[in-house]
Amino acid sequence: MYHSLEQKAVLQRNHRYTLAGEAFEEQLDFLKQHKYRTITFAELFRLASGTLPVNGREILITFDDGYESFHTIAAPALLARGMTATVFIVAGHIGGVNAWDSDSACSRNRPLRLMDEEAIREVIASGMEIGVHGWQHRDMTLCLKKEVAEEVVSSKEYVERLFDIRITVFAYPFGRFARHHFDVLRNAGYLGAVSIFSDQPYVTSNPYAMRRIYVHAGDRRHRFRFKLSRPYLRYRAFRDPRDQMRLPEAAH
């Protein structure tokens, strides 16, 4: 799981969600060297259903928010190595900036540009997968029923109509969700949804609560490699339910 990239020469060190493009390329080279194969969620769902064989080296690279740096830095780096990724875009902010970070620690940094329609069309044409990250990037655990519908349903319909594609996967804004959101997503036609934390024992135990591994700017080669290991995934599966998840049961 990534957010934005920046060239090392202009990287804002205090922007917690930004990784140097050079570091990202080093990680891609590591994956290629160790024979990992990047897949899309469309392939993941087939792997999970048993209709596609598993070789144990599949990896899914995701980018949240749809920053312009995905178009200018990430996609070219991926394509140069014959790799792919999924980028989750915020439907109501296409061509804008990350306004949802204005009240967070990120507000100390300059706003980051998001991909516009042309850039999104180009990454789609290049073979990258598109997912939805809400309509306004609202915390769905604080939303009214109507607002949840906007984040989940309206965003999907808008992106599908705008780019003439099918959207099957959703990324919860701020990684926050409640159990009653699963039915909303399922009824809207999503096949799965991702967060940062999950109380599930395995990544695909519940396709609407899939855990991802967040890659930090401080993840050097050895730490990055450890995050790909089964022991780390088992550690996350053990830790997340106790320390991270407090899922609301009642709809707002």
VOPAGU-2260 file (C-alpha; in pm, 1 decimal, decimal comma):
REM VOPAGU-2260
SITE   aa  ch    i         X         Y         Z
SITE  MET   A    0       0,0       0,0       0,0
SITE  TYR   A    1     139,8     334,9    -116,1
SITE  HIS   A    2       9,5     690,4    -145,2
SITE  SER   A    3     220,9     952,9    -321,6
SITE  LEU   A    4     571,3     953,0    -464,4
SITE  GLU   A    5     816,8    1237,0    -504,8
SITE  GLN   A    6    1157,5    1278,3    -663,1
SITE  LYS   A    7    1417,8    1252,7    -389,4
SITE  ALA   A    8    1557,5    1599,4    -462,6
SITE  VAL   A    9    1228,3    1768,5    -367,7
SITE  LEU   A   10    1090,2    1514,9    -120,2
SITE  GLN   A   11     919,4    1670,3     182,0
SITE  ARG   A   12    1059,5    1462,7     463,7
SITE  ASN   A   13     775,8    1548,5     702,0
SITE  HIS   A   14     502,8    1429,5     465,5
SITE  ARG   A   15     426,2    1092,2     618,9
SITE  TYR   A   16     246,3     951,8     315,4
SITE  THR   A   17     509,8    1033,0      53,4
SITE  LEU   A   18     786,4     798,3     -57,6
SITE  ALA   A   19    1085,1     885,0    -273,7
SITE  GLY   A   20    1038,9     763,0    -630,8
SITE  GLU   A   21    1391,6     620,1    -623,4
SITE  ALA   A   22    1303,4     409,2    -319,0
SITE  PHE   A   23     989,5     282,3    -493,4
SITE  GLU   A   24    1194,4     179,5    -796,8
SITE  GLU   A   25    1442,8      -3,4    -573,2
SITE  GLN   A   26    1153,0    -196,0    -420,6
SITE  LEU   A   27    1019,3    -286,2    -764,6
SITE  ASP   A   28    1365,4    -408,6    -863,0
SITE  PHE   A   29    1376,8    -620,3    -546,6
SITE  LEU   A   30    1039,9    -776,1    -634,0
SITE  LYS   A   31    1150,1    -850,0    -987,9
SITE  GLN   A   32    1483,4    -992,9    -873,0
SITE  HIS   A   33    1301,9   -1231,6    -639,3
SITE  LYS   A   34    1051,5   -1331,7    -908,3
SITE  TYR   A   35     737,4   -1178,1    -761,9
SITE  ARG   A   36     451,5   -1134,5   -1009,5
SITE  THR   A   37     226,8    -830,4    -977,2
SITE  ILE   A   38    -143,4    -899,6   -1015,7
SITE  THR   A   39    -468,4    -702,6   -1021,4
SITE  PHE   A   40    -769,3    -750,0    -794,7
SITE  ALA   A   41    -945,2    -912,5   -1088,4
SITE  GLU   A   42    -675,1   -1180,7   -1078,7
SITE  LEU   A   43    -679,8   -1196,8    -697,7
SITE  PHE   A   44   -1050,4   -1280,1    -695,5
SITE  ARG   A   45    -984,9   -1557,9    -948,8
SITE  LEU   A   46    -697,6   -1690,6    -738,6
SITE  ALA   A   47    -918,4   -1690,0    -429,1
SITE  SER   A   48   -1195,1   -1877,1    -612,5
SITE  GLY   A   49    -953,9   -2138,8    -742,8
SITE  THR   A   50   -1006,3   -2056,1   -1110,6
SITE  LEU   A   51    -647,5   -1932,8   -1147,2
SITE  PRO   A   52    -341,7   -2128,2   -1026,7
SITE  VAL   A   53    -131,2   -1989,1    -742,0
SITE  ASN   A   54     249,4   -1998,9    -752,0
SITE  GLY   A   55     311,0   -1827,7    -417,5
SITE  ARG   A   56     488,7   -1522,8    -560,1
SITE  GLU   A   57     189,1   -1307,2    -644,8
SITE  ILE   A   58     186,6    -954,0    -508,6
SITE  LEU   A   59     -68,3    -674,9    -538,7
SITE  ILE   A   60      59,8    -315,3    -539,5
SITE  THR   A   61    -195,3     -47,6    -447,8
SITE  PHE   A   62    -192,6     332,4    -442,5
SITE  ASP   A   63    -455,1     529,7    -251,4
SITE  ASP   A   64    -603,0     870,0    -346,6
SITE  GLY   A   65    -495,8     886,8    -712,4
SITE  TYR   A   66    -212,8    1137,8    -686,8
SITE  GLU   A   67     -58,1    1285,3   -1000,8
SITE  SER   A   68     265,7    1112,6    -902,1
SITE  PHE   A   69     105,0     779,0    -985,2
SITE  HIS   A   70      78,7     898,3   -1345,0
SITE  THR   A   71     419,4    1066,2   -1366,3
SITE  ILE   A   72     638,1     842,2   -1148,2
SITE  ALA   A   73     473,9     514,9   -1044,2
SITE  ALA   A   74     314,1     404,0   -1370,4
SITE  PRO   A   75     628,0     461,4   -1585,2
SITE  ALA   A   76     839,1     272,1   -1328,6
SITE  LEU   A   77     592,4     -16,8   -1324,8
SITE  LEU   A   78     557,6     -33,1   -1703,2
SITE  ALA   A   79     934,9     -28,9   -1752,3
SITE  ARG   A   80     949,1    -350,6   -1549,6
SITE  GLY   A   81     642,0    -517,7   -1697,7
SITE  MET   A   82     448,4    -472,8   -1373,1
SITE  THR   A   83     104,3    -347,5   -1280,6
SITE  ALA   A   84     -76,9    -182,9    -987,3
SITE  THR   A   85    -419,6     -71,6    -870,8
SITE  VAL   A   86    -486,6     296,0    -798,3
SITE  PHE   A   87    -787,4     399,5    -588,7
SITE  ILE   A   88    -927,4     736,9    -694,5
SITE  VAL   A   89   -1153,9     977,8    -504,7
SITE  ALA   A   90   -1440,3    1036,6    -747,5
SITE  GLY   A   91   -1537,8    1382,8    -629,3
SITE  HIS   A   92   -1183,2    1520,7    -633,2
SITE  ILE   A   93   -1053,8    1413,3    -975,5
SITE  GLY   A   94    -812,9    1682,6   -1092,2
SITE  GLY   A   95    -811,1    1846,1    -748,9
SITE  VAL   A   96    -597,3    1812,0    -438,1
SITE  ASN   A   97    -601,7    1606,2    -117,7
SITE  ALA   A   98    -844,9    1838,9      60,9
SITE  TRP   A   99    -933,3    1568,9     318,4
SITE  ASP   A  100    -586,6    1609,2     473,8
SITE  SER   A  101    -639,0    1979,1     551,4
SITE  ASP   A  102    -718,9    1911,4     918,3
SITE  SER   A  103    -443,5    1655,1     973,6
SITE  ALA   A  104     -69,6    1667,3    1026,9
SITE  CYS   A  105     -39,7    1677,1     649,1
SITE  SER   A  106    -187,5    2028,7     648,6
SITE  ARG   A  107     162,4    2159,4     723,1
SITE  ASN   A  108     262,0    2046,0     375,7
SITE  ARG   A  109     164,0    2185,8      39,8
SITE  PRO   A  110    -149,1    2021,2    -108,5
SITE  LEU   A  111     -73,5    1733,8    -343,7
SITE  ARG   A  112    -222,8    1725,9    -691,7
SITE  LEU   A  113    -452,9    1442,0    -793,9
SITE  MET   A  114    -473,4    1292,6   -1141,5
SITE  ASP   A  115    -714,1    1461,9   -1379,9
SITE  GLU   A  116    -937,0    1278,0   -1627,2
SITE  GLU   A  117    -674,4    1268,4   -1900,0
SITE  ALA   A  118    -410,5    1122,3   -1669,3
SITE  ILE   A  119    -652,4     858,2   -1541,3
SITE  ARG   A  120    -744,6     762,6   -1896,9
SITE  GLU   A  121    -375,2     722,3   -1977,1
SITE  VAL   A  122    -305,1     492,1   -1683,1
SITE  ILE   A  123    -613,7     286,5   -1769,3
SITE  ALA   A  124    -491,8     255,9   -2128,2
SITE  SER   A  125    -151,0     144,7   -2001,2
SITE  GLY   A  126    -311,0    -151,0   -1822,1
SITE  MET   A  127    -333,6     -21,0   -1465,6
SITE  GLU   A  128    -640,9    -115,1   -1261,6
SITE  ILE   A  129    -873,3     147,8   -1115,3
SITE  GLY   A  130   -1057,9     118,5    -785,9
SITE  VAL   A  131   -1273,2     368,0    -593,8
SITE  HIS   A  132   -1171,0     545,7    -272,6
SITE  GLY   A  133   -1502,5     714,2    -201,6
SITE  TRP   A  134   -1675,6    1027,8    -326,3
SITE  GLN   A  135   -1534,4    1287,7     -86,4
SITE  HIS   A  136   -1292,1    1067,2     110,5
SITE  ARG   A  137   -1512,6    1078,9     422,3
SITE  ASP   A  138   -1466,6     852,6     723,4
SITE  MET   A  139   -1756,7     614,7     663,3
SITE  THR   A  140   -1789,2     527,4    1033,0
SITE  LEU   A  141   -1895,9     890,7    1088,8
SITE  CYS   A  142   -2128,7     912,7     788,9
SITE  LEU   A  143   -2505,9     913,3     771,0
SITE  LYS   A  144   -2666,7     642,1     558,7
SITE  LYS   A  145   -2703,7     883,1     265,2
SITE  GLU   A  146   -2337,4     981,8     286,9
SITE  VAL   A  147   -2227,7     617,9     291,0
SITE  ALA   A  148   -2429,5     565,8     -26,8
SITE  GLU   A  149   -2248,2     860,2    -187,7
SITE  GLU   A  150   -1907,7     727,7     -85,6
SITE  VAL   A  151   -1979,4     372,7    -203,9
SITE  VAL   A  152   -2249,4     378,2    -471,4
SITE  SER   A  153   -2243,7     724,0    -632,6
SITE  SER   A  154   -1865,0     717,9    -664,0
SITE  LYS   A  155   -1870,5     380,3    -838,2
SITE  GLU   A  156   -2144,8     479,4   -1081,0
SITE  TYR   A  157   -1971,3     807,7   -1164,4
SITE  VAL   A  158   -1628,6     653,4   -1230,7
SITE  GLU   A  159   -1774,8     368,8   -1435,0
SITE  ARG   A  160   -1973,9     611,7   -1649,4
SITE  LEU   A  161   -1689,6     861,2   -1688,0
SITE  PHE   A  162   -1425,0     610,9   -1795,8
SITE  ASP   A  163   -1643,0     331,7   -1937,0
SITE  ILE   A  164   -1491,3      68,6   -1707,8
SITE  ARG   A  165   -1618,5    -172,8   -1444,3
SITE  ILE   A  166   -1519,9    -103,9   -1084,2
SITE  THR   A  167   -1503,8    -408,2    -855,8
SITE  VAL   A  168   -1292,1    -298,8    -559,7
SITE  PHE   A  169   -1316,7     -23,9    -297,2
SITE  ALA   A  170   -1062,8     126,4     -53,7
SITE  TYR   A  171   -1210,9     255,6     272,2
SITE  PRO   A  172   -1121,2     624,7     325,7
SITE  PHE   A  173    -884,0     653,5     624,1
SITE  GLY   A  174    -901,5     273,6     639,1
SITE  ARG   A  175   -1214,4     298,7     857,5
SITE  PHE   A  176   -1517,4      75,5     812,5
SITE  ALA   A  177   -1798,9     -93,8    1000,8
SITE  ARG   A  178   -1939,7    -441,8     948,1
SITE  HIS   A  179   -2268,7    -312,9     807,8
SITE  HIS   A  180   -2072,3    -158,3     518,9
SITE  PHE   A  181   -2002,9    -505,1     378,1
SITE  ASP   A  182   -2362,8    -547,0     259,1
SITE  VAL   A  183   -2365,2    -194,1     112,7
SITE  LEU   A  184   -2056,8    -276,1     -92,3
SITE  ARG   A  185   -2183,9    -617,0    -196,3
SITE  ASN   A  186   -2519,5    -477,1    -306,5
SITE  ALA   A  187   -2343,9    -203,9    -505,6
SITE  GLY   A  188   -2159,3    -466,6    -707,9
SITE  TYR   A  189   -1815,4    -457,3    -547,9
SITE  LEU   A  190   -1633,7    -787,9    -518,6
SITE  GLY   A  191   -1403,9    -668,9    -242,8
SITE  ALA   A  192   -1271,2    -382,5     -32,1
SITE  VAL   A  193    -938,5    -303,0     131,6
SITE  SER   A  194    -824,0    -129,2     446,9
SITE  ILE   A  195    -501,5    -106,3     645,4
SITE  PHE   A  196    -622,0    -315,2     939,9
SITE  SER   A  197    -850,3    -614,8     958,8
SITE  ASP   A  198    -962,4    -860,3    1225,2
SITE  GLN   A  199    -950,8   -1148,2     975,9
SITE  PRO   A  200    -692,5   -1430,4    1005,8
SITE  TYR   A  201    -596,8   -1417,9     637,4
SITE  VAL   A  202    -594,4   -1137,5     382,6
SITE  THR   A  203    -874,1   -1292,6     175,5
SITE  SER   A  204   -1078,2   -1445,8     461,0
SITE  ASN   A  205   -1333,1   -1167,9     411,5
SITE  PRO   A  206   -1304,0   -1000,9      68,1
SITE  TYR   A  207   -1468,7    -685,4     209,3
SITE  ALA   A  208   -1208,0    -646,3     484,9
SITE  MET   A  209    -877,9    -720,0     315,6
SITE  ARG   A  210    -566,6    -613,7     503,6
SITE  ARG   A  211    -283,1    -435,3     323,3
SITE  ILE   A  212      77,0    -374,9     422,2
SITE  TYR   A  213     165,0      -5,6     439,9
SITE  VAL   A  214     509,0      73,7     294,2
SITE  HIS   A  215     669,8     361,3     486,9
SITE  ALA   A  216     945,8     593,8     377,2
SITE  GLY   A  217    1168,7     430,3     638,5
SITE  ASP   A  218    1127,3      78,6     498,7
SITE  ARG   A  219    1476,9      -1,1     379,6
SITE  ARG   A  220    1560,4    -320,9     193,0
SITE  HIS   A  221    1563,0    -560,1     491,2
SITE  ARG   A  222    1247,6    -418,4     645,6
SITE  PHE   A  223    1069,7    -420,3     310,4
SITE  ARG   A  224    1168,0    -782,9     262,8
SITE  PHE   A  225    1040,9    -871,9     612,4
SITE  LYS   A  226     704,4    -712,0     533,4
SITE  LEU   A  227     667,0    -957,6     244,5
SITE  SER   A  228     721,1   -1260,7     467,1
SITE  ARG   A  229     463,7   -1500,7     611,5
SITE  PRO   A  230     581,9   -1435,1     970,3
SITE  TYR   A  231     503,6   -1064,5     927,8
SITE  LEU   A  232     159,1   -1139,2     783,2
SITE  ARG   A  233      89,6   -1373,4    1077,0
SITE  TYR   A  234     206,5   -1101,9    1316,3
SITE  ARG   A  235     -30,4    -849,8    1157,9
SITE  ALA   A  236    -319,3   -1096,7    1171,8
SITE  PHE   A  237    -250,8   -1148,4    1543,7
SITE  ARG   A  238    -196,1    -782,7    1630,8
SITE  ASP   A  239    -469,5    -604,1    1434,8
SITE  PRO   A  240    -779,7    -743,9    1613,6
SITE  ARG   A  241    -637,8    -663,2    1958,0
SITE  ASP   A  242    -480,7    -324,2    1901,0
SITE  GLN   A  243    -634,0    -166,3    1593,0
SITE  MET   A  244    -989,3    -274,1    1521,7
SITE  ARG   A  245   -1291,7    -137,5    1706,4
SITE  LEU   A  246   -1559,4    -189,9    1445,9
SITE  PRO   A  247   -1895,6     -16,9    1511,7
SITE  GLU   A  248   -2191,2    -253,0    1487,3
SITE  ALA   A  249   -2475,9      -3,0    1438,7
SITE  ALA   A  250   -2538,8     204,1    1129,3
SITE  HIS   A  251   -2546,3     582,4    1167,1
